[in-house]
Amino acid sequence: MRDLGAGFGHLLKGQRWVARHGRSYGFGLLPGLITLVLYAAALVALALWGADFTAWATPFADDWASPWGGLFRGFLTAVLFALALLLAVLTFTAVTLLVGQPFYENLSERVDRDVSPDGTAPESHLPLWRELWISARDSLRVLVRAAVWGVLLFALGFVPVVGQTVVPVLGFFVTGFFLTEELASVALQRRGVELRERLALLRSRRTLVWGFGTPLAVAFVVPFVAVFLMPGAVAGATLLARDLLGEEIREGDDEENPQVTPETA
């Protein structure tokens, strides 16, 4: 329970940090807005032509007696849209981080400098193209893991009672875990922590991860909320990464510990 509270505390502190740094928050919104437009266009297209696609993919149902053919295709269309929506929730963070790699890298470094006792931040010293490649490769690996969990939970959703009660709760915990991995990867990748080691770190402190990621997963279900929470989520995940690695986090905010930054100079 203590780690659950600590994880949620990191999430809140990250949101407070970006609230005090308006310029970082503004730049941090841009990748999320771009990704949101792309995802919204894809989902609208699926809503408009999903039924046509289902009809094309199920020619064997053309001769079914009414209303079974229509009900069957309607069910498949609903399943297709539900899977697309789940995939959108699972991949939104990864795609946004990839689109906004330079923005979030800078934001995470600023958080590190702000909370580090010596005012320094770890640097990767890798070229941007290399960081983008590592981020895309690792995100794909995480997506495969998340997709396996997503399919399993979707199948369990058809189990009476359990599928309508336990499974949705488990889904938020699973989504929260993978969201946290993606967000924390910004700070951990900069420290040279590979994917396998990142996952091991997160599993060793599951309650901390769930305290951070599960409320975020619930919030991300609400349209547009993910865009506005992303900058603060990256900031909070940087604090969580420091916690996982045992790095000291200087307590207090900017008003108690004033520092000269490009925004305040």
C-alpha angles and dihedrals in degrees: 000000000000092000091047089058092045092052092050088046091057089052092052093044090052091053091048091049094056090043087061093046105055097175094053089047093050094051090044091059095060099075091047092050092050092049092046092055091050093048094044091052091050094049093046090051090050091049091051099043103020092099091052091050092049091050090050091049094049107049089150089071094060093093097043116122118257129296097013097072093051093045092049093050092043090054092049091049090052091048091049092052092045091052091048090051092049090048090050091053092047096047102035094087094046094049093044091050090049093049092045100037096130092045096049094040089057092044092051092049090052091052090049092051091046096053099032113103090226095041095241133125130207114251128206097209088207123132116255094249090055092050091049091050093050091046093050093045094049092044090055091051091049091046091056090053092046092047091054090052091045094054091046093050092044090054091047088052089077092061107106116254095348091061092054098043117022099029097058090051091049088048092059092049092049092046090047091054094052093042089055092049092053094046096044090048089077092065097031095049089053087057092052095251109154124222096256091052091045092055091047090052092050093047091051090060102032095152091052090050093047091049089056103035106035097062087045091052090052091049093047090061088070110085115255094003092102091059094055095042097047098086092049091043090056090048092049092046089055089057089047091051090054089050092051092051094045094245116155118256115206108227124224133054135262093275091057095038107031116198130182110244133166088261096051100034 
